[in-house]
Amino acid sequence: MFKEMVSLRNNEETSRVGKKWLQEEDEELMRELSDKKTFEEIALNHKRTIGGIKSRVISNILYLQYKNKSKTIEELSSEYNIEIDLVIKYINKLEIRDSQQTKALQYIDKIQDKKSNDSNANIELLYDKIKLLETKILAIEGKLDSIIYLIT
């Protein structure tokens, strides 16, 4: 896989394969799609592969429309002229990723809630210890007063 990417990056036509998409590139992609350019033309312009362009379209455009339930997978596949099997494959991956992210965020929230509750319990425990220390200090102070009275 790595060798393949290096090979693609060494090719002038695909030199941006694997590199982060810039905001300007995404904006250009949107214009190209609205201008009905082919994936081959778009890929050459962006110096990426056709598969990379389709992946970007699915993940940044189709998936959002699918999640909003504004269109079905079939409608999106037809509208953007991307094979339905590919759309389903990527959407399934994106749903799994979103599900894992949601679970991770829920887990983090749960830990933070527990820490918050533990913090409150720790504060109460610390307060109790301080009160106990205060009582002991008062007792010591009383004994010292008694000793000082006996000495003087």
FIRO-799064 format. One record per residue: residue number from 1; x, y, z of N, C-alpha, C in turn. Coordinates in nm, 2 decimals, always signed. Layout:
! residues N
(NUM,(X,Y,Z),(X,Y,Z),(X,Y,Z)) ...
! end
This chain:
! residues 152
(1,(+0.08,-0.12,+0.00),(+0.00,+0.00,+0.00),(+0.09,+0.13,+0.00)) (2,(+0.19,+0.13,+0.09),(+0.28,+0.24,+0.10),(+0.35,+0.26,-0.03)) (3,(+0.40,+0.15,-0.09),(+0.48,+0.16,-0.22),(+0.39,+0.21,-0.33)) (4,(+0.26,+0.17,-0.33),(+0.17,+0.22,-0.43),(+0.15,+0.37,-0.42)) (5,(+0.13,+0.42,-0.29),(+0.11,+0.56,-0.27),(+0.23,+0.64,-0.32)) (6,(+0.35,+0.59,-0.28),(+0.48,+0.66,-0.33),(+0.48,+0.66,-0.48)) (7,(+0.45,+0.55,-0.54),(+0.45,+0.55,-0.69),(+0.35,+0.65,-0.74)) (8,(+0.23,+0.66,-0.69),(+0.13,+0.75,-0.73),(+0.18,+0.90,-0.71)) (9,(+0.24,+0.92,-0.60),(+0.29,+1.06,-0.57),(+0.40,+1.10,-0.66)) (10,(+0.48,+1.00,-0.71),(+0.59,+1.03,-0.80),(+0.54,+1.06,-0.95)) (11,(+0.41,+1.02,-0.97),(+0.35,+1.05,-1.10),(+0.29,+1.19,-1.10)) (12,(+0.32,+1.27,-1.19),(+0.27,+1.41,-1.20),(+0.12,+1.41,-1.19)) (13,(+0.05,+1.32,-1.26),(-0.10,+1.32,-1.27),(-0.16,+1.29,-1.14)) (14,(-0.09,+1.22,-1.04),(-0.15,+1.18,-0.92),(-0.06,+1.22,-0.80)) (15,(+0.01,+1.33,-0.81),(+0.10,+1.37,-0.71),(+0.05,+1.41,-0.57)) (16,(-0.09,+1.44,-0.57),(-0.15,+1.48,-0.44),(-0.22,+1.36,-0.37)) (17,(-0.20,+1.24,-0.42),(-0.26,+1.13,-0.36),(-0.22,+1.12,-0.21)) (18,(-0.32,+1.10,-0.12),(-0.29,+1.08,+0.02),(-0.26,+1.21,+0.10)) (19,(-0.25,+1.32,+0.03),(-0.23,+1.45,+0.10),(-0.36,+1.51,+0.14)) (20,(-0.35,+1.59,+0.25),(-0.47,+1.65,+0.30),(-0.54,+1.74,+0.20)) (21,(-0.67,+1.73,+0.20),(-0.75,+1.82,+0.11),(-0.75,+1.96,+0.17)) (22,(-0.73,+2.06,+0.08),(-0.73,+2.20,+0.12),(-0.88,+2.25,+0.10)) (23,(-0.91,+2.35,+0.17),(-1.05,+2.40,+0.16),(-1.08,+2.45,+0.01)) (24,(-0.97,+2.51,-0.05),(-0.99,+2.55,-0.19),(-1.02,+2.44,-0.28)) (25,(-0.95,+2.32,-0.25),(-0.98,+2.20,-0.33),(-1.12,+2.16,-0.32)) (26,(-1.17,+2.16,-0.20),(-1.31,+2.12,-0.18),(-1.41,+2.21,-0.25)) (27,(-1.38,+2.34,-0.24),(-1.46,+2.44,-0.31),(-1.46,+2.42,-0.46)) (28,(-1.34,+2.39,-0.52),(-1.32,+2.36,-0.66),(-1.39,+2.23,-0.70)) (29,(-1.39,+2.13,-0.61),(-1.46,+2.01,-0.64),(-1.61,+2.03,-0.65)) (30,(-1.66,+2.11,-0.57),(-1.80,+2.15,-0.57),(-1.84,+2.22,-0.71)) (31,(-1.75,+2.31,-0.75),(-1.78,+2.38,-0.87),(-1.77,+2.28,-0.99)) (32,(-1.67,+2.19,-0.99),(-1.66,+2.10,-1.10),(-1.77,+2.00,-1.11)) (33,(-1.83,+1.96,-0.99),(-1.94,+1.87,-0.99),(-2.07,+1.95,-1.05)) (34,(-2.08,+2.07,-1.01),(-2.20,+2.15,-1.06),(-2.18,+2.18,-1.21)) (35,(-2.06,+2.18,-1.26),(-2.03,+2.20,-1.40),(-2.04,+2.07,-1.48)) (36,(-2.07,+1.96,-1.41),(-2.09,+1.83,-1.47),(-1.96,+1.78,-1.53)) (37,(-1.84,+1.81,-1.47),(-1.72,+1.76,-1.52),(-1.71,+1.61,-1.49)) (38,(-1.64,+1.53,-1.56),(-1.62,+1.39,-1.54),(-1.53,+1.37,-1.42)) (39,(-1.53,+1.25,-1.36),(-1.44,+1.22,-1.25),(-1.30,+1.21,-1.30)) (40,(-1.28,+1.18,-1.43),(-1.14,+1.17,-1.49),(-1.09,+1.31,-1.50)) (41,(-1.17,+1.41,-1.54),(-1.13,+1.55,-1.55),(-1.09,+1.61,-1.41)) (42,(-1.18,+1.58,-1.32),(-1.16,+1.63,-1.18),(-1.04,+1.57,-1.12)) (43,(-1.02,+1.44,-1.14),(-0.90,+1.37,-1.08),(-0.77,+1.43,-1.14)) (44,(-0.77,+1.46,-1.27),(-0.65,+1.52,-1.33),(-0.63,+1.66,-1.28)) (45,(-0.73,+1.73,-1.26),(-0.72,+1.87,-1.21),(-0.66,+1.87,-1.07)) (46,(-0.71,+1.78,-0.99),(-0.67,+1.78,-0.85),(-0.54,+1.69,-0.82)) (47,(-0.49,+1.63,-0.93),(-0.37,+1.54,-0.92),(-0.40,+1.43,-0.82)) (48,(-0.52,+1.37,-0.83),(-0.56,+1.26,-0.74),(-0.61,+1.15,-0.83)) (49,(-0.65,+1.04,-0.77),(-0.71,+0.93,-0.85),(-0.86,+0.94,-0.86)) (50,(-0.92,+0.88,-0.95),(-1.06,+0.88,-0.97),(-1.13,+0.82,-0.84)) (51,(-1.07,+0.72,-0.78),(-1.12,+0.66,-0.66),(-1.11,+0.76,-0.54)) (52,(-1.01,+0.83,-0.54),(-0.99,+0.93,-0.43),(-1.10,+1.04,-0.45)) (53,(-1.13,+1.08,-0.57),(-1.23,+1.19,-0.59),(-1.37,+1.13,-0.55)) (54,(-1.40,+1.01,-0.60),(-1.53,+0.95,-0.56),(-1.54,+0.94,-0.41)) (55,(-1.43,+0.90,-0.34),(-1.43,+0.88,-0.20),(-1.46,+1.02,-0.13)) (56,(-1.40,+1.12,-0.18),(-1.42,+1.25,-0.12),(-1.57,+1.30,-0.15)) (57,(-1.62,+1.27,-0.26),(-1.76,+1.31,-0.29),(-1.86,+1.24,-0.20)) (58,(-1.83,+1.11,-0.18),(-1.92,+1.03,-0.10),(-1.91,+1.08,+0.05)) (59,(-1.79,+1.09,+0.10),(-1.78,+1.13,+0.24),(-1.82,+1.27,+0.27)) (60,(-1.80,+1.36,+0.18),(-1.83,+1.50,+0.21),(-1.96,+1.55,+0.16)) (61,(-2.02,+1.48,+0.06),(-2.14,+1.53,+0.00),(-2.26,+1.43,+0.02)) (62,(-2.24,+1.31,-0.04),(-2.34,+1.21,-0.03),(-2.38,+1.17,+0.11)) (63,(-2.28,+1.14,+0.19),(-2.30,+1.09,+0.33),(-2.39,+1.19,+0.41)) (64,(-2.36,+1.32,+0.39),(-2.43,+1.42,+0.46),(-2.58,+1.42,+0.42)) (65,(-2.60,+1.41,+0.29),(-2.74,+1.41,+0.24),(-2.81,+1.28,+0.28)) (66,(-2.73,+1.17,+0.29),(-2.79,+1.05,+0.33),(-2.83,+1.05,+0.48)) (67,(-2.74,+1.11,+0.56),(-2.76,+1.12,+0.70),(-2.88,+1.21,+0.73)) (68,(-2.90,+1.32,+0.65),(-3.01,+1.41,+0.67),(-3.14,+1.35,+0.61)) (69,(-3.13,+1.23,+0.56),(-3.25,+1.16,+0.50),(-3.31,+1.24,+0.39)) (70,(-3.24,+1.32,+0.32),(-3.29,+1.40,+0.22),(-3.30,+1.32,+0.09)) (71,(-3.21,+1.22,+0.08),(-3.21,+1.13,-0.04),(-3.17,+0.99,-0.01)) (72,(-3.21,+0.90,-0.09),(-3.17,+0.76,-0.06),(-3.04,+0.73,-0.13)) (73,(-2.98,+0.62,-0.09),(-2.85,+0.58,-0.15),(-2.86,+0.57,-0.30)) (74,(-2.97,+0.51,-0.35),(-2.99,+0.49,-0.49),(-3.00,+0.62,-0.56)) (75,(-3.07,+0.72,-0.50),(-3.08,+0.85,-0.56),(-2.95,+0.92,-0.57)) (76,(-2.87,+0.91,-0.46),(-2.74,+0.97,-0.46),(-2.65,+0.91,-0.56)) (77,(-2.65,+0.78,-0.57),(-2.56,+0.70,-0.66),(-2.59,+0.75,-0.80)) (78,(-2.72,+0.76,-0.83),(-2.76,+0.80,-0.97),(-2.72,+0.94,-1.00)) (79,(-2.75,+1.03,-0.90),(-2.73,+1.17,-0.92),(-2.58,+1.21,-0.94)) (80,(-2.50,+1.14,-0.87),(-2.35,+1.17,-0.88),(-2.28,+1.07,-0.96)) (81,(-2.35,+0.98,-1.02),(-2.29,+0.88,-1.12),(-2.18,+0.81,-1.05)) (82,(-2.20,+0.76,-0.93),(-2.10,+0.67,-0.86),(-2.17,+0.54,-0.84)) (83,(-2.10,+0.43,-0.87),(-2.15,+0.29,-0.85),(-2.21,+0.27,-0.72)) (84,(-2.33,+0.22,-0.71),(-2.41,+0.20,-0.59),(-2.33,+0.11,-0.49)) (85,(-2.26,+0.01,-0.54),(-2.18,-0.07,-0.45),(-2.07,+0.01,-0.37)) (86,(-2.01,+0.10,-0.44),(-1.91,+0.19,-0.39),(-1.97,+0.28,-0.28)) (87,(-2.08,+0.34,-0.32),(-2.15,+0.43,-0.23),(-2.19,+0.36,-0.10)) (88,(-2.25,+0.24,-0.11),(-2.29,+0.16,+0.00),(-2.17,+0.12,+0.09)) (89,(-2.06,+0.08,+0.02),(-1.93,+0.05,+0.10),(-1.88,+0.16,+0.18)) (90,(-1.87,+0.28,+0.12),(-1.82,+0.40,+0.19),(-1.92,+0.45,+0.30)) (91,(-2.05,+0.45,+0.27),(-2.14,+0.49,+0.37),(-2.14,+0.40,+0.49)) (92,(-2.13,+0.27,+0.47),(-2.12,+0.17,+0.58),(-2.00,+0.20,+0.66)) (93,(-1.88,+0.23,+0.60),(-1.76,+0.26,+0.67),(-1.78,+0.39,+0.75)) (94,(-1.84,+0.49,+0.69),(-1.86,+0.62,+0.76),(-1.96,+0.60,+0.88)) (95,(-2.06,+0.52,+0.86),(-2.16,+0.49,+0.97),(-2.09,+0.42,+1.09)) (96,(-2.00,+0.33,+1.06),(-1.92,+0.26,+1.16),(-1.83,+0.36,+1.23)) (97,(-1.76,+0.44,+1.16),(-1.68,+0.54,+1.21),(-1.75,+0.64,+1.31)) (98,(-1.87,+0.68,+1.26),(-1.95,+0.77,+1.34),(-2.00,+0.70,+1.47)) (99,(-2.04,+0.58,+1.45),(-2.09,+0.50,+1.57),(-1.97,+0.48,+1.67)) (100,(-1.85,+0.46,+1.62),(-1.74,+0.44,+1.71),(-1.71,+0.57,+1.78)) (101,(-1.71,+0.68,+1.70),(-1.69,+0.81,+1.76),(-1.79,+0.85,+1.87)) (102,(-1.92,+0.82,+1.84),(-2.03,+0.84,+1.93),(-2.00,+0.76,+2.06)) (103,(-1.97,+0.64,+2.05),(-1.94,+0.55,+2.16),(-1.83,+0.61,+2.24)) (104,(-1.72,+0.65,+2.17),(-1.60,+0.70,+2.24),(-1.64,+0.83,+2.32)) (105,(-1.72,+0.92,+2.26),(-1.76,+1.04,+2.32),(-1.85,+1.01,+2.44)) (106,(-1.94,+0.91,+2.43),(-2.02,+0.88,+2.54),(-1.94,+0.82,+2.66)) (107,(-1.84,+0.74,+2.62),(-1.75,+0.69,+2.72),(-1.67,+0.80,+2.80)) (108,(-1.62,+0.90,+2.72),(-1.55,+1.01,+2.78),(-1.65,+1.09,+2.87)) (109,(-1.77,+1.11,+2.82),(-1.87,+1.18,+2.91),(-1.89,+1.11,+3.04)) (110,(-1.90,+0.98,+3.03),(-1.93,+0.89,+3.14),(-1.81,+0.91,+3.24)) (111,(-1.69,+0.90,+3.19),(-1.57,+0.92,+3.28),(-1.57,+1.06,+3.34)) (112,(-1.60,+1.16,+3.26),(-1.60,+1.29,+3.32),(-1.71,+1.31,+3.42)) (113,(-1.82,+1.25,+3.40),(-1.93,+1.25,+3.50),(-1.88,+1.18,+3.63)) (114,(-1.82,+1.07,+3.61),(-1.77,+0.99,+3.73),(-1.66,+1.08,+3.80)) (115,(-1.57,+1.14,+3.73),(-1.47,+1.22,+3.79),(-1.53,+1.34,+3.86)) (116,(-1.64,+1.40,+3.80),(-1.71,+1.51,+3.87),(-1.77,+1.46,+4.00)) (117,(-1.84,+1.34,+3.99),(-1.90,+1.29,+4.12),(-1.79,+1.25,+4.22)) (118,(-1.68,+1.19,+4.17),(-1.57,+1.16,+4.26),(-1.51,+1.29,+4.32)) (119,(-1.50,+1.39,+4.24),(-1.45,+1.52,+4.29),(-1.53,+1.57,+4.40)) (120,(-1.66,+1.57,+4.38),(-1.75,+1.61,+4.49),(-1.74,+1.53,+4.62)) (121,(-1.72,+1.40,+4.60),(-1.70,+1.31,+4.71),(-1.57,+1.34,+4.78)) (122,(-1.46,+1.36,+4.69),(-1.33,+1.39,+4.74),(-1.33,+1.52,+4.82)) (123,(-1.41,+1.62,+4.78),(-1.42,+1.75,+4.85),(-1.48,+1.73,+4.98)) (124,(-1.59,+1.65,+4.99),(-1.66,+1.62,+5.11),(-1.57,+1.55,+5.21)) (125,(-1.49,+1.45,+5.16),(-1.40,+1.38,+5.24),(-1.29,+1.47,+5.29)) (126,(-1.24,+1.56,+5.21),(-1.13,+1.65,+5.25),(-1.19,+1.75,+5.35)) (127,(-1.31,+1.79,+5.34),(-1.37,+1.88,+5.44),(-1.38,+1.81,+5.57)) (128,(-1.42,+1.68,+5.57),(-1.43,+1.61,+5.70),(-1.30,+1.59,+5.76)) (129,(-1.19,+1.57,+5.68),(-1.06,+1.55,+5.74),(-1.01,+1.68,+5.80)) (130,(-1.04,+1.80,+5.73),(-1.00,+1.93,+5.79),(-1.07,+1.95,+5.92)) (131,(-1.20,+1.92,+5.93),(-1.28,+1.94,+6.05),(-1.22,+1.85,+6.16)) (132,(-1.18,+1.73,+6.13),(-1.11,+1.64,+6.23),(-0.98,+1.70,+6.28)) (133,(-0.90,+1.75,+6.18),(-0.77,+1.81,+6.22),(-0.80,+1.93,+6.31)) (134,(-0.90,+2.01,+6.27),(-0.93,+2.13,+6.35),(-0.96,+2.09,+6.50)) (135,(-1.04,+1.98,+6.51),(-1.08,+1.93,+6.65),(-0.95,+1.89,+6.72)) (136,(-0.86,+1.82,+6.65),(-0.74,+1.77,+6.72),(-0.65,+1.89,+6.76)) (137,(-0.64,+1.99,+6.67),(-0.56,+2.11,+6.70),(-0.61,+2.18,+6.82)) (138,(-0.74,+2.19,+6.83),(-0.80,+2.26,+6.94),(-0.77,+2.18,+7.07)) (139,(-0.77,+2.04,+7.06),(-0.74,+1.96,+7.18),(-0.60,+1.98,+7.22)) (140,(-0.51,+1.98,+7.12),(-0.37,+2.00,+7.15),(-0.34,+2.14,+7.21)) (141,(-0.41,+2.24,+7.16),(-0.40,+2.38,+7.21),(-0.45,+2.38,+7.35)) (142,(-0.55,+2.31,+7.38),(-0.60,+2.31,+7.52),(-0.50,+2.24,+7.62)) (143,(-0.44,+2.13,+7.57),(-0.34,+2.07,+7.65),(-0.21,+2.16,+7.67)) (144,(-0.17,+2.23,+7.56),(-0.06,+2.32,+7.57),(-0.09,+2.43,+7.67)) (145,(-0.21,+2.48,+7.67),(-0.25,+2.59,+7.76),(-0.24,+2.54,+7.91)) (146,(-0.28,+2.41,+7.93),(-0.27,+2.35,+8.06),(-0.13,+2.34,+8.10)) (147,(-0.04,+2.29,+8.02),(+0.10,+2.28,+8.05),(+0.16,+2.41,+8.08)) (148,(+0.13,+2.51,+8.00),(+0.19,+2.64,+8.02),(+0.14,+2.70,+8.15)) (149,(+0.01,+2.67,+8.19),(-0.04,+2.72,+8.32),(+0.03,+2.66,+8.44)) (150,(+0.06,+2.52,+8.42),(+0.13,+2.45,+8.53),(+0.27,+2.50,+8.54)) (151,(+0.34,+2.53,+8.43),(+0.48,+2.58,+8.44),(+0.49,+2.72,+8.50)) (152,(+0.40,+2.80,+8.47),(+0.41,+2.94,+8.51),(+0.34,+2.96,+8.65)) 
! end
